[in-house]
Amino acid sequence: MHLETLAVHAGSRIDPATGAVAPPLYLSTTFERATDGSYPRGYIYTRHGNPNREALEEAMAALEGGAMGLAFASGSAAAFAVLQALPPGAHILAPKDLYHGLARLFREIATAWGLSISFVDMTDPPAVESAIRPETRLIWVETPSNPMLRITDIERIATCAHRAGALCICDNTLATPILQRPLNLGADGVVHSATKYLGGHSDAMGGIVVLKEENAFARRLREIQITGGAILPPFESWLILRGLRTLPYRMRAHCENAMRVAAFLAQHPAVEAVHYPGLPEHPGHAVAIRQMSMFGGLVSFQVRGGREAAFRVAGQTRLFIRATSFGGPESLIEHRASIEGPGTATPDNLLRLAIGLEHPDDLIEDLDQALQALR
Ligand SMILES: *Cc1c(COP(=O)(O)O)cnc(C)c1O
């Protein structure tokens, strides 16, 4: 079945009690037992299982082509659960430009528990291979990466991981299953911040893990989810499933708009560099063509004149809202280095654009007038 069809139907069932087509919201935390003590309808307590969360998990497993989906309270909680499922003493390889929130999680929290992490250039497979140790259990991939939009060859890295007896988990937040399906390329699992494109309306926070197989690692993650308790609540599950229904069409528009904006910025004299994997001069373009169907809705660019100039441009936009995050209908602009804080590798003159669903001509006009600030 095609992704558009799966996005509309996966995880949906007509409500047996009323015939409702749109899913009812099950806020109840507890479910009735039968007189013999059993739970004939399958539900006990919402932390263990809830119809809204199950529907979302089923839909995401279908979209990613995996065996099992798990919904968490945020993308960070989903990533944290993957780390918690590793054996003590495990070594992890992660990209040098890992999303800064997860870099903090890996560095500050995971290492305190005896996991060790090495940060490597994931776009350089020989460098990844030489960083593998006997105790390496996980290779974490994020492609395209946030905010530098570097491209990692998922198939190559998954092969390295499997040769070393490690898992390959891919953060698929920027691409979504509409643009890229890492499990088909050899990854063992994908992680999402559902807060971004999956929810798609800047009003629900969530995280998803989808695993290719329902193996011991998957069962361990399920145990961590329901016993650890960082589950996605029913209302957020309902909102994110609702977001999935239109995901293929929203992604198409985000990508078309982003391509237009990237092409505009690439020829602008006040712009020093544009990072967008859809541009032929992007170093990851060839790999992106192979593993993605379109190139995503984020565009980063560096302005001439440094940090000061970047703030001047961001200060002049009228349509682009100065805010973090991405994936909603509205376009956002953000100076990443200042939110990531001291020690970040993100250039000081870099602005990240989250391209929304407005008309691309209006977005380009807004950037054009904002860049006049540098005249
Ligand atoms: C936002 C984001 C996360 C973290 O997700 P939250 O829902 O904010 O916890 C993880 N990875 C990437 C690539 C992200 O952009």
The ligand as an SDF file (V2000), in Angstrom:
LIG
                    3D

 15 15  0  0  0  0  0  0  0  0999 V2000
   13.4060   18.1770   18.4730 C   0  0  0  0  0  0  0  0  0  0  0  0
   14.3150   17.0280   18.1940 C   0  0  0  0  0  0  0  0  0  0  0  0
   14.5230   16.0060   19.1350 C   0  0  0  0  0  0  0  0  0  0  0  0
   13.9530   16.0700   20.5440 C   0  0  0  0  0  0  0  0  0  0  0  0
   12.5820   15.9530   20.5530 O   0  0  0  0  0  0  0  0  0  0  0  0
   11.6430   16.6060   21.7170 P   0  0  0  0  0  0  0  0  0  0  0  0
   10.2840   16.1860   21.2850 O   0  0  0  0  0  0  0  0  0  0  0  0
   11.9050   18.0770   21.6950 O   0  0  0  0  0  0  0  0  0  0  0  0
   12.0900   15.9910   23.0040 O   0  0  0  0  0  0  0  0  0  0  0  0
   15.3090   14.9270   18.7640 C   0  0  0  0  0  0  0  0  0  0  0  0
   15.9060   14.8650   17.5610 N   0  0  0  0  0  0  0  0  0  0  0  0
   15.7610   15.8440   16.6460 C   0  0  0  0  0  0  0  0  0  0  0  0
   16.4450   15.7290   15.3310 C   0  0  0  0  0  0  0  0  0  0  0  0
   14.9730   16.9590   16.9300 C   0  0  0  0  0  0  0  0  0  0  0  0
   14.8460   17.9390   16.0240 O   0  0  0  0  0  0  0  0  0  0  0  0
  1  2  1  0
  2  3  1  0
  2 14  2  0
  3  4  1  0
  3 10  2  0
  4  5  1  0
  5  6  1  0
  6  7  2  0
  6  8  1  0
  6  9  1  0
 10 11  1  0
 11 12  2  0
 12 13  1  0
 12 14  1  0
 14 15  1  0
M  END
$$$$
